[in-house]
């Protein structure tokens, strides 16, 4: 199974950023509005083989926003099972869970982000922001040489 979202979900803009740099940074690339732009994708490769990237982080955000794993999965256009497997991968990668899940899956209490999960999102987004700000000049240069 792949680490992040399916190509189908990614092509719908789920869990992806559009623009040279994320809207969170406020850094403009000088490209015309509506033109294709370079995007940055941050993936953390953890010791032991686990990976945390934009899809899993977006899943965590949607669990927090939607209040359930099933609604988060629906919003990402992935199956409940796939979303559940991503949550298991995230929870197994760390010494404490990012998502508190019901004991028996469907019908139990809703999945909820833990304080650790909220902090994981915040730290990932901080790393992402720093990477984007630090590479803005290089990305602008690459964009200026890209064939359109």
N, C-alpha and C positions, 0 to 999 in steps of 0.2 A: 504494500500500500504506500502511496506517495506521502510525503511529509505534509504538504499543504493542500490547498483547495484544488479541485479539478479544474482543467482548462475551461470547462463550461462556466463554472462559477466565476473564475477569474475574468473571463471575457465579458461577463455582465457587470464588471466593476466591483464585485464583492471583495472586500478586503484589499483592494488596491488603491493606490494614489494616482491621480492624474496630474500632470504638470511636471515641469523640470524638477521642482522641489515641492514637497508637501505644502498644502495650504496652511498648515500649522506654523510653518517657518516665516511666511510672509516674504520669502525671497523670490523675486521675479527673475525670469530668464531672458526677458527682452523679446521673446517670440510673440508672434501675433496671436490674439485670442482665437481659440478654436483650432490652432495648428497642433500637429502631433508634437509631443514633448518627451524628453528623456525622463524616466522614472528611476527611483532608487528603491531597491528591495533589500531589507535587512533580515538576515537569517542568522540566528545564533546556533552554532553547532556545539552542543554540550559534550563533555567527556562521557563516554559510554554510548554515544551514537544518537542521543535524543536531539531533536531540533525544535527550535521555537522561532517562528517567522510571522509574517503579517497575517496569514490565515488563522493561525491558532490564537494570536492576540486579538484579532477581530472577533473570533468566536467568544472569547472571554468577555470582550466589551458588549457583545450582543446578549450574552447570558445576563449580564448586569442590567442592560437596558430593557430587555424583554421580560426578564423575571423567570425564564424557564429555558431549559435546554432544547425542548421541542420547538419553541418559537424562534430561538436563535438559529437552529438548524434550518428551519423554513426560510428565515430571512437570508441565509447564506446559500440557499438552493442546494443543500446537501441533505442526505438522509439522516434521520435521527441516529441510526447505528453508526454512521461515519462520524457524526459530531460526538457521540458518546465515546468512540475510540480515540478521538483527538483529546477529549477531556482526560481519559485514562492515561494517555501518553504524557500529557502535561503533568498530571498529578504524580505519576511514577518517576518523573525526572527530578523532582525536588524533595527535600526533607519534610515538607509539609504541603498539604493539598492547596491548589489554587481554586478548586471548585468543590464545594460540599455537595455531595450527591445523595439522593435517597437510597435506602438499602435495597429496594426491590425494583428499581427502574420506574417504568410507567406506573402511575397510580399512587406513588409515594409522594413525599414532600418534594417541592420544586428544587432543582439545582440552584445553588447560590454561590456567588463569588465570596471567597474568604478574604480576610484582610490581606493575607499573603497574595492572593490572586489580584487584588486591586493594586497592590504595590508592584507586582510583576508587570502589569500593564504600564504603570507610571514609569518604571525604570526602563522598560523596552522603548517606550515613546521618547524618553529622554535621550537614550542612546541614538535612536533614529534621528531626532532633531539635531543632535550634535554632529552626526555624520553628514546630514544634509547641509547644515550651515558650513561645515568645514570643507565641503566639496563643491560649493556653489560655483566658484570660479572655474574649476575644472569641468563641471557639467555644462556651464555656459559655453566654454571653449569647444567642447565636444559637440554641443548642439549647433554651434555656428558652422561646423564642418560637416554636418549630417546632410546627406542628400534628401531632398523632399520630394 
